[in-house]
């Protein structure tokens, strides 16, 4: 085998191994990022559920406060006497 063919073979082997290694590393990195995305989505869904729960709680409290104010306003408003 000539020296030139040995060099070409060596370069080919190095480039092939580099390409395979780079693809493997990139696949591992992509898989890790996808997994992190799933975790972020689950956390986001949990935050959304908590926010909706808090919103419903606030709505309930608002309704109760408005009802108390209405009752209080009816109690403090003097009723007009007939004949006045």
MMTF fields as JSON, N, C-alpha, C and O atoms, coordinates in Angstrom:
{
  "mmtfVersion": "1.0.0",
  "mmtfProducer": "UNKNOWN",
  "numBonds": 335,
  "numAtoms": 336,
  "numGroups": 84,
  "numChains": 1,
  "numModels": 1,
  "chainsPerModel": [1],
  "groupsPerChain": [84],
  "chainIdList": ["A"],
  "bondAtomList": [4, 2, 8, 6, 12, 10, 16, 14, 20, 18, 24, 22, 28, 26, 32, 30, 36, 34, 40, 38, 44, 42, 48, 46, 52, 50, 56, 54, 60, 58, 64, 62, 68, 66, 72, 70, 76, 74, 80, 78, 84, 82, 88, 86, 92, 90, 96, 94, 100, 98, 104, 102, 108, 106, 112, 110, 116, 114, 120, 118, 124, 122, 128, 126, 132, 130, 136, 134, 140, 138, 144, 142, 148, 146, 152, 150, 156, 154, 160, 158, 164, 162, 168, 166, 172, 170, 176, 174, 180, 178, 184, 182, 188, 186, 192, 190, 196, 194, 200, 198, 204, 202, 208, 206, 212, 210, 216, 214, 220, 218, 224, 222, 228, 226, 232, 230, 236, 234, 240, 238, 244, 242, 248, 246, 252, 250, 256, 254, 260, 258, 264, 262, 268, 266, 272, 270, 276, 274, 280, 278, 284, 282, 288, 286, 292, 290, 296, 294, 300, 298, 304, 302, 308, 306, 312, 310, 316, 314, 320, 318, 324, 322, 328, 326, 332, 330],
  "bondOrderList": [1, 1, 1, 1, 1, 1, 1, 1, 1, 1, 1, 1, 1, 1, 1, 1, 1, 1, 1, 1, 1, 1, 1, 1, 1, 1, 1, 1, 1, 1, 1, 1, 1, 1, 1, 1, 1, 1, 1, 1, 1, 1, 1, 1, 1, 1, 1, 1, 1, 1, 1, 1, 1, 1, 1, 1, 1, 1, 1, 1, 1, 1, 1, 1, 1, 1, 1, 1, 1, 1, 1, 1, 1, 1, 1, 1, 1, 1, 1, 1, 1, 1, 1],
  "groupList": [{"groupName": "UNK", "atomNameList": ["N", "CA", "C", "O"], "elementList": ["N", "C", "C", "O"], "formalChargeList": [0, 0, 0, 0], "bondAtomList": [1, 0, 2, 1, 3, 2], "bondOrderList": [1, 1, 2], "singleLetterCode": "X", "chemCompType": "L-PEPTIDE LINKING"}],
  "groupTypeList": [0, 0, 0, 0, 0, 0, 0, 0, 0, 0, 0, 0, 0, 0, 0, 0, 0, 0, 0, 0, 0, 0, 0, 0, 0, 0, 0, 0, 0, 0, 0, 0, 0, 0, 0, 0, 0, 0, 0, 0, 0, 0, 0, 0, 0, 0, 0, 0, 0, 0, 0, 0, 0, 0, 0, 0, 0, 0, 0, 0, 0, 0, 0, 0, 0, 0, 0, 0, 0, 0, 0, 0, 0, 0, 0, 0, 0, 0, 0, 0, 0, 0, 0, 0],
  "groupIdList": [1, 2, 3, 4, 5, 6, 7, 8, 9, 10, 11, 12, 13, 14, 15, 16, 17, 18, 19, 20, 21, 22, 23, 24, 25, 26, 27, 28, 29, 30, 31, 32, 33, 34, 35, 36, 37, 38, 39, 40, 41, 42, 43, 44, 45, 46, 47, 48, 49, 50, 51, 52, 53, 54, 55, 56, 57, 58, 59, 60, 61, 62, 63, 64, 65, 66, 67, 68, 69, 70, 71, 72, 73, 74, 75, 76, 77, 78, 79, 80, 81, 82, 83, 84],
  "secStructList": [7, 7, 2, 2, 2, 2, 2, 2, 2, 2, 2, 2, 2, 2, 2, 2, 2, 2, 2, 2, 2, 2, 2, 2, 2, 2, 2, 2, 2, 2, 2, 2, 2, 2, 2, 2, 2, 2, 2, 2, 2, 2, 2, 2, 2, 2, 2, 2, 2, 2, 2, 2, 2, 2, 2, 2, 2, 2, 2, 2, 2, 2, 2, 2, 2, 2, 2, 2, 2, 2, 2, 2, 2, 2, 2, 2, 1, 7, 7, 7, 7, 6, 6, 7],
  "xCoordList": [0.852, 0.0, 0.907, 1.878, 0.585, 1.429, 1.175, 0.185, 2.074, 1.985, 0.769, 0.097, 0.487, -0.664, -1.968, -2.865, -2.072, -3.305, -3.453, -4.567, -2.32, -2.37, -2.853, -3.629, -2.396, -2.817, -4.309, -5.036, -4.762, -6.173, -7.023, -8.064, -6.588, -7.315, -7.366, -8.421, -6.249, -6.194, -7.11, -7.844, -7.071, -7.926, -9.398, -10.231, -9.71, -11.085, -11.573, -12.698, -10.728, -11.091, -11.313, -12.294, -10.417, -10.541, -11.812, -12.544, -12.077, -13.283, -14.545, -15.524, -14.527, -15.687, -15.938, -17.072, -14.894, -15.042, -15.492, -16.312, -14.961, -15.369, -16.842, -17.565, -17.283, -18.674, -19.608, -20.618, -19.266, -20.094, -20.151, -21.22, -19.018, -18.98, -19.813, -20.564, -19.68, -20.426, -21.926, -22.697, -22.341, -23.764, -24.27, -25.355, -23.496, -23.886, -24.017, -24.985, -23.057, -23.091, -24.297, -24.981, -24.564, -25.709, -27.018, -27.926, -27.138, -28.361, -28.571, -29.692, -27.511, -27.603, -28.036, -28.883, -27.467, -27.809, -29.27, -29.987, -29.717, -31.105, -32.074, -33.113, -31.751, -32.604, -32.729, -33.809, -31.616, -31.62, -32.484, -33.255, -32.36, -33.168, -34.648, -35.476, -34.994, -36.398, -36.944, -38.067, -36.162, -36.586, -36.777, -37.745, -35.879, -36.015, -37.264, -37.922, -37.587, -38.798, -40.047, -40.987, -40.068, -41.213, -41.355, -42.461, -40.248, -40.28, -40.784, -41.603, -40.298, -40.765, -42.267, -42.981, -42.745, -44.171, -45.001, -46.045, -44.541, -45.269, -45.294, -46.316, -44.177, -44.127, -45.057, -45.733, -45.088, -45.957, -47.422, -48.218, -47.783, -49.155, -49.538, -50.661, -48.611, -48.878, -49.101, -50.002, -48.252, -48.431, -49.783, -50.458, -50.168, -51.445, -52.602, -53.535, -52.542, -53.591, -53.663, -54.749, -52.513, -52.476, -53.048, -53.804, -52.69, -53.215, -54.734, -55.432, -55.247, -56.692, -57.382, -58.459, -56.775, -57.337, -57.387, -58.389, -56.297, -56.261, -57.278, -57.914, -57.43, -58.405, -59.817, -60.602, -60.138, -61.467, -61.677, -62.765, -60.643, -60.728, -60.975, -61.783, -60.292, -60.48, -61.894, -62.508, -62.403, -63.768, -64.77, -65.697, -64.575, -65.465, -65.405, -66.438, -64.199, -64.053, -64.672, -65.276, -64.526, -65.11, -66.628, -67.268, -67.207, -68.661, -69.126, -70.125, -68.411, -68.779, -68.69, -69.573, -67.632, -67.465, -68.575, -69.132, -68.899, -69.968, -71.3, -72.089, -71.553, -72.796, -72.831, -73.875, -71.721, -71.659, -71.898, -72.607, -71.317, -71.509, -72.968, -73.526, -73.59, -75.004, -75.859, -76.736, -75.595, -76.358, -76.147, -77.094, -74.914, -74.592, -75.271, -75.773, -75.289, -75.921, -77.42, -78.018, -78.035, -79.473, -79.807, -80.851, -78.929, -79.157, -79.013, -79.767, -78.051, -77.788, -78.655, -78.776, -79.256, -80.113, -81.431, -82.123, -81.789, -83.068, -84.21, -84.179, -85.208, -86.384, -87.302, -87.437, -87.916, -88.804, -90.132, -90.675, -90.633, -91.906, -93.036, -92.952, -94.076, -95.222, -95.844, -96.014, -96.172, -96.777, -95.757, -96.134, -94.523, -93.512, -93.38, -92.579],
  "yCoordList": [-1.159, 0.0, 1.234, 1.301, 2.19, 3.373, 4.309, 4.179, 5.226, 6.185, 7.087, 7.419, 7.478, 8.357, 7.644, 8.249, 6.359, 5.64, 5.433, 5.432, 5.257, 5.127, 6.429, 6.404, 7.551, 8.853, 9.056, 9.5, 8.735, 8.887, 7.984, 8.409, 6.758, 5.839, 6.375, 6.354, 6.845, 7.39, 8.585, 8.681, 9.49, 10.674, 10.254, 10.802, 9.298, 8.806, 8.207, 8.469, 7.403, 6.783, 7.862, 7.804, 8.835, 9.902, 10.712, 11.017, 11.058, 11.831, 11.022, 11.567, 9.742, 8.9, 8.793, 8.954, 8.523, 8.431, 9.765, 9.79, 10.859, 12.186, 12.445, 12.968, 12.083, 12.291, 11.45, 11.947, 10.182, 9.301, 9.815, 9.839, 10.221, 10.744, 12.027, 12.193, 12.916, 14.175, 13.916, 14.552, 12.993, 12.676, 12.071, 12.419, 11.174, 10.554, 11.601, 11.581, 12.501, 13.552, 14.459, 14.822, 14.826, 15.689, 14.993, 15.624, 13.709, 12.974, 12.935, 13.109, 12.71, 12.687, 14.054, 14.141, 15.105, 16.469, 16.771, 17.344, 16.384, 16.617, 15.845, 16.379, 14.613, 13.797, 14.441, 14.469, 14.953, 15.613, 16.88, 17.136, 17.658, 18.878, 18.554, 19.258, 17.488, 17.089, 16.694, 17.054, 15.967, 15.555, 16.774, 16.834, 17.734, 18.958, 19.728, 20.353, 19.68, 20.344, 19.73, 20.444, 18.412, 17.728, 18.133, 18.394, 18.185, 18.578, 20.013, 20.305, 20.911, 22.306, 22.389, 23.17, 21.578, 21.58, 21.115, 21.695, 20.072, 19.582, 20.632, 20.818, 21.315, 22.377, 23.523, 24.097, 23.851, 24.923, 24.554, 25.398, 23.303, 22.858, 22.915, 23.289, 22.547, 22.626, 24.079, 24.371, 24.991, 26.416, 26.918, 27.695, 26.467, 26.893, 26.399, 27.153, 25.136, 24.606, 25.399, 25.724, 25.703, 26.484, 27.882, 28.386, 28.503, 29.838, 29.801, 30.702, 28.769, 28.652, 28.427, 28.972, 27.638, 27.41, 28.718, 29.025, 29.487, 30.769, 31.744, 32.499, 31.726, 32.604, 32.261, 33.153, 30.976, 30.573, 30.954, 31.381, 30.799, 31.191, 32.695, 33.127, 33.482, 34.934, 35.305, 36.215, 34.601, 34.876, 34.588, 35.365, 33.482, 33.132, 34.187, 34.627, 34.588, 35.612, 36.932, 37.632, 37.275, 38.512, 38.456, 39.426, 37.31, 37.158, 37.295, 37.96, 36.675, 36.755, 38.195, 38.659, 38.895, 40.281, 41.164, 41.997, 40.983, 41.773, 41.489, 42.406, 40.223, 39.873, 40.506, 41.014, 40.488, 41.13, 42.625, 43.204, 43.253, 44.69, 44.997, 45.974, 44.138, 44.34, 44.23, 45.059, 43.212, 43.027, 44.211, 44.712, 44.641, 45.759, 47.032, 47.816, 47.238, 48.426, 48.398, 49.441, 47.236, 47.126, 47.373, 47.947, 46.945, 47.148, 48.599, 49.087, 49.301, 50.689, 51.691, 52.836, 51.296, 52.217, 52.353, 51.361, 53.602, 53.781, 53.574, 54.024, 52.886, 52.692, 53.887, 54.402, 54.313, 55.47, 55.037, 53.986, 55.858, 55.582, 55.938, 56.949, 55.156, 55.556, 56.817, 56.937, 57.726, 58.978, 60.075, 61.192, 59.829, 60.891, 61.601, 62.528],
  "zCoordList": [0.0, 0.0, 0.0, 0.754, -0.837, -0.957, 0.229, 0.949, 0.4, 1.505, 1.327, 2.303, 0.119, -0.147, 0.215, 0.8, -0.133, 0.172, 1.678, 2.202, 2.377, 3.832, 4.476, 5.431, 3.954, 4.469, 4.215, 5.104, 3.012, 2.671, 3.566, 4.067, 3.763, 4.623, 6.061, 6.695, 6.562, 7.918, 8.079, 9.063, 7.125, 7.175, 7.112, 7.833, 6.263, 6.145, 7.461, 7.885, 8.108, 9.375, 10.44, 11.183, 10.519, 11.51, 11.265, 12.207, 10.016, 9.711, 10.01, 10.519, 9.7, 9.971, 11.47, 11.922, 12.242, 13.691, 14.288, 15.206, 13.774, 14.257, 13.964, 14.813, 12.775, 12.39, 13.258, 13.756, 13.433, 14.255, 15.692, 16.301, 16.226, 17.596, 17.715, 18.676, 16.755, 16.79, 16.725, 17.444, 15.874, 15.767, 17.074, 17.541, 17.66, 18.916, 20.032, 20.792, 20.124, 21.144, 20.925, 21.883, 19.671, 19.376, 19.71, 20.25, 19.401, 19.741, 21.251, 21.729, 21.99, 23.448, 23.967, 24.856, 23.424, 23.819, 23.485, 24.305, 22.267, 21.87, 22.763, 23.151, 23.087, 23.95, 25.332, 25.922, 25.832, 27.145, 27.1, 28.025, 26.047, 25.912, 25.812, 26.389, 25.08, 24.976, 26.345, 26.697, 27.102, 28.442, 29.342, 30.1, 29.27, 30.057, 29.64, 30.471, 28.345, 27.857, 28.447, 28.798, 28.558, 29.155, 30.619, 31.092, 31.324, 32.734, 32.867, 33.739, 32.003, 32.04, 31.747, 32.376, 30.789, 30.468, 31.659, 31.954, 32.342, 33.515, 34.618, 35.277, 34.82, 35.823, 35.437, 36.291, 34.154, 33.669, 33.884, 34.294, 33.61, 33.826, 35.303, 35.642, 36.176, 37.615, 38.054, 38.839, 37.525, 37.851, 37.345, 38.02, 36.155, 35.584, 36.458, 36.736, 36.893, 37.766, 39.063, 39.543, 39.618, 40.867, 40.641, 41.471, 39.528, 39.221, 39.05, 39.517, 38.387, 38.208, 39.555, 39.799, 40.416, 41.739, 42.523, 43.169, 42.463, 43.162, 42.574, 43.309, 41.259, 40.61, 41.078, 41.398, 41.118, 41.57, 43.036, 43.425, 43.832, 45.24, 45.36, 46.183, 44.553, 44.572, 44.124, 44.682, 43.121, 42.657, 43.779, 44.01, 44.46, 45.564, 46.66, 47.165, 47.022, 48.055, 47.625, 48.438, 46.345, 45.826, 45.911, 46.316, 45.526, 45.615, 47.065, 47.336, 47.984, 49.398, 49.903, 50.626, 49.526, 49.952, 49.387, 50.103, 48.105, 47.505, 48.193, 48.423, 48.522, 49.214, 50.599, 51.009, 51.33, 52.643, 52.528, 53.351, 51.524, 51.323, 51.023, 51.524, 50.186, 49.864, 51.123, 51.364, 51.911, 53.156, 54.099, 54.705, 54.212, 55.085, 54.599, 55.404, 53.302, 52.738, 52.979, 53.242, 52.897, 53.14, 54.607, 54.915, 55.513, 56.938, 57.339, 58.182, 56.746, 57.153, 56.407, 56.842, 55.305, 54.561, 55.305, 55.534, 55.69, 56.385, 55.416, 54.27, 55.903, 55.063, 55.256, 56.366, 54.202, 54.297, 54.894, 54.554, 55.777, 56.439, 55.503, 54.806, 55.46, 54.634, 55.216, 56.429, 54.361, 54.78, 54.945, 55.301, 54.714, 54.813, 53.513, 53.395]
}
